[in-house]
Amino acid sequence: MINILKFIVLYLYKTIINNPWKLIFTAITITSFTFADTFSDSKRTLVISDSLNLNHTYQYVYQDVNGGDIEYKIHNSDKPLKVSDGKIELLKYNDINIVVWVIFGISLLISVILNVLAITNSDVDSEWDWNESFDYALEWFTKTYKEGDEYYYYAFGKLLEKSRRHDDGTSSVGSLRKLKKRPNYEPVEKKRDRLIENILK
């Protein structure tokens, strides 16, 4: 179980190293979507001095303090507003939500473009390199055993490669599905020790 967790960590590490920009913009997209519309609307209080109804347009004269001076301005509305204690409470959509939505839209567009390039383009720099990440993690658990004149490379009980040269290494496996298709392998000494242990039980 520990080895599996280590493998996952190594796999994710290599994936992050190979795809920093894709992951950054994907993270920004998810984060901005999560926080969009979560900022409360800003509230503005108008002190009403008078109100008028002209041709179904409701006009409210309110006081606005500017530099210590009181100015009278008009707020128009197509429907009547509730005046409480000579005041009107107006709710305005929070500008921060607008900024977050803009960030979401831009990051989503960039993420889509990067992922489309990764799928359709054969350029190594634009691919996700899942296979390379898998092989990188698998390499940490690959062991070598010599039988006769041949070297056997194996990991997680599967034979990866056999070669007459010790420095040949292994060919790409690339995925868990392909690893499962590899033949089972256990070094002769380990198999012998296991059989003896079972006999002595």
C-alpha positions as CSV (number, residue, x, y, z in Angstrom):
1,M,0.0,0.0,0.0
2,I,2.9,2.4,0.8
3,N,4.5,1.7,-2.5
4,I,1.2,2.5,-4.3
5,L,0.9,5.8,-2.5
6,K,4.6,6.6,-3.4
7,F,3.9,5.7,-7.0
8,I,0.8,8.0,-7.1
9,V,2.9,10.9,-5.6
10,L,5.7,10.4,-8.1
11,Y,3.2,10.2,-11.0
12,L,1.5,13.4,-9.9
13,Y,4.8,15.1,-9.3
14,K,6.0,14.3,-12.8
15,T,2.7,15.4,-14.3
16,I,2.9,18.8,-12.6
17,I,6.5,19.3,-13.7
18,N,5.6,18.4,-17.3
19,N,2.4,20.5,-17.5
20,P,2.7,23.6,-15.3
21,W,0.7,26.0,-17.4
22,K,-2.2,23.6,-18.1
23,L,-2.5,22.8,-14.4
24,I,-2.2,26.5,-13.3
25,F,-5.0,27.7,-15.6
26,T,-7.1,24.6,-14.8
27,A,-6.7,25.5,-11.1
28,I,-7.5,29.1,-11.7
29,T,-10.6,28.1,-13.7
30,I,-11.9,25.8,-10.9
31,T,-11.1,28.3,-8.1
32,S,-12.7,31.3,-9.9
33,F,-15.8,29.3,-10.7
34,T,-16.0,28.2,-7.0
35,F,-15.9,31.7,-5.7
36,A,-17.9,33.4,-8.4
37,D,-21.1,35.0,-7.1
38,T,-20.1,34.4,-3.5
39,F,-19.4,38.0,-2.7
40,S,-22.4,39.8,-1.3
41,D,-24.0,42.7,-3.1
42,S,-22.9,46.1,-2.0
43,K,-25.5,48.2,-0.2
44,R,-26.1,51.9,-0.7
45,T,-28.4,54.0,1.4
46,L,-30.1,57.1,-0.1
47,V,-31.5,59.8,2.2
48,I,-34.7,60.8,0.4
49,S,-35.8,64.4,0.4
50,D,-38.7,64.1,-2.1
51,S,-40.2,61.7,-4.7
52,L,-42.0,62.1,-8.0
53,N,-43.9,59.9,-10.4
54,L,-43.6,61.2,-14.0
55,N,-45.0,59.0,-16.8
56,H,-44.5,55.8,-14.8
57,T,-40.9,56.8,-14.0
58,Y,-40.3,57.0,-10.3
59,Q,-37.8,59.7,-9.3
60,Y,-36.3,60.1,-5.9
61,V,-34.5,63.2,-4.8
62,Y,-31.7,62.3,-2.4
63,Q,-28.9,64.0,-0.6
64,D,-25.3,63.3,-1.5
65,V,-22.5,64.6,0.6
66,N,-19.5,65.7,-1.5
67,G,-16.5,67.3,0.2
68,G,-18.6,68.4,3.1
69,D,-21.3,70.0,0.8
70,I,-24.7,68.5,0.4
71,E,-25.9,68.0,-3.2
72,Y,-29.3,66.9,-4.3
73,K,-29.4,64.3,-7.0
74,I,-32.2,62.2,-8.6
75,H,-32.4,58.4,-8.7
76,N,-34.7,57.0,-11.4
77,S,-36.6,53.7,-11.2
78,D,-39.1,52.0,-13.4
79,K,-40.9,50.7,-10.3
80,P,-41.7,52.1,-6.9
81,L,-39.1,51.6,-4.2
82,K,-39.7,51.1,-0.5
83,V,-38.9,54.2,1.5
84,S,-38.3,53.4,5.2
85,D,-37.6,56.3,7.7
86,G,-36.9,58.6,4.8
87,K,-34.2,56.2,3.3
88,I,-34.0,53.8,0.4
89,E,-31.7,50.7,0.5
90,L,-30.2,49.9,-2.9
91,L,-28.3,46.7,-3.7
92,K,-25.6,46.8,-6.3
93,Y,-24.0,43.7,-7.8
94,N,-20.6,43.4,-6.3
95,D,-17.8,44.4,-8.7
96,I,-15.6,41.7,-7.3
97,N,-18.0,39.1,-8.7
98,I,-17.6,40.6,-12.1
99,V,-13.8,40.4,-11.9
100,V,-14.0,36.8,-10.8
101,W,-16.3,35.9,-13.7
102,V,-13.9,37.6,-16.1
103,I,-11.0,35.7,-14.7
104,F,-13.0,32.5,-15.0
105,G,-13.9,33.2,-18.6
106,I,-10.3,34.0,-19.6
107,S,-8.8,31.0,-17.7
108,L,-11.4,28.6,-19.1
109,L,-10.7,29.8,-22.6
110,I,-7.0,29.3,-22.2
111,S,-7.5,25.9,-20.5
112,V,-9.6,24.7,-23.4
113,I,-7.1,25.9,-26.0
114,L,-4.2,24.2,-24.1
115,N,-6.1,21.0,-23.8
116,V,-7.3,20.9,-27.4
117,L,-3.6,21.4,-28.4
118,A,-2.6,18.6,-26.1
119,I,-5.1,16.3,-27.8
120,T,-4.8,17.3,-31.4
121,N,-1.1,18.4,-31.6
122,S,1.8,15.9,-31.9
123,D,4.2,18.5,-30.5
124,V,5.8,17.1,-27.3
125,D,5.6,20.5,-25.6
126,S,1.8,20.7,-25.8
127,E,1.0,17.1,-24.8
128,W,0.1,16.0,-21.2
129,D,2.8,13.3,-21.3
130,W,0.8,10.9,-19.2
131,N,2.9,8.0,-20.5
132,E,6.2,9.7,-19.5
133,S,4.8,10.4,-16.0
134,F,3.8,6.8,-15.6
135,D,7.2,5.5,-16.7
136,Y,9.0,8.0,-14.4
137,A,7.1,6.7,-11.4
138,L,7.5,3.1,-12.4
139,E,11.2,3.5,-12.8
140,W,11.6,4.1,-9.0
141,F,10.2,0.6,-8.3
142,T,11.9,-1.3,-11.1
143,K,14.3,-3.9,-9.9
144,T,16.9,-6.0,-11.8
145,Y,17.6,-9.7,-11.4
146,K,20.2,-11.8,-13.3
147,E,19.4,-15.3,-14.4
148,G,22.1,-16.9,-16.4
149,D,23.3,-14.5,-19.0
150,E,20.1,-12.4,-19.0
151,Y,18.9,-9.5,-16.9
152,Y,15.3,-9.3,-15.9
153,Y,13.7,-6.0,-15.1
154,Y,10.5,-6.2,-13.1
155,A,8.2,-4.1,-10.9
156,F,5.0,-4.8,-8.9
157,G,5.3,-8.5,-9.9
158,K,5.3,-7.8,-13.6
159,L,8.2,-8.5,-16.1
160,L,9.0,-5.2,-17.9
161,E,12.0,-6.3,-19.9
162,K,14.8,-8.8,-20.3
163,S,18.1,-8.1,-21.8
164,R,21.6,-9.5,-22.1
165,R,23.1,-6.1,-21.1
166,H,22.6,-4.6,-17.7
167,D,22.5,-1.0,-18.9
168,D,19.8,-1.5,-21.5
169,G,17.0,-0.4,-19.2
170,T,13.3,-0.9,-20.0
171,S,11.1,0.1,-22.8
172,S,8.1,2.4,-22.2
173,V,5.1,0.9,-20.4
174,G,3.0,4.0,-20.3
175,S,-0.1,3.0,-18.5
176,L,-1.5,0.7,-15.8
177,R,-3.5,-1.2,-18.4
178,K,-0.4,-2.1,-20.3
179,L,1.4,-3.0,-17.1
180,K,-1.3,-5.5,-16.2
181,K,-0.8,-7.2,-19.6
182,R,2.8,-7.9,-18.9
183,P,3.7,-11.4,-17.7
184,N,4.0,-12.1,-14.0
185,Y,7.5,-12.4,-12.8
186,E,9.2,-13.4,-9.6
187,P,13.0,-13.9,-9.2
188,V,14.0,-17.6,-8.7
189,E,15.5,-17.0,-5.3
190,K,12.4,-15.1,-4.0
191,K,10.1,-17.8,-5.4
192,R,12.2,-20.5,-3.7
193,D,12.2,-18.7,-0.4
194,R,8.4,-18.3,-0.6
195,L,7.9,-22.0,-1.3
196,I,10.1,-23.0,1.6
197,E,8.3,-20.6,3.9
198,N,5.0,-22.1,2.9
199,I,6.3,-25.6,3.5
200,L,7.5,-24.7,7.0
201,K,4.2,-23.2,8.0
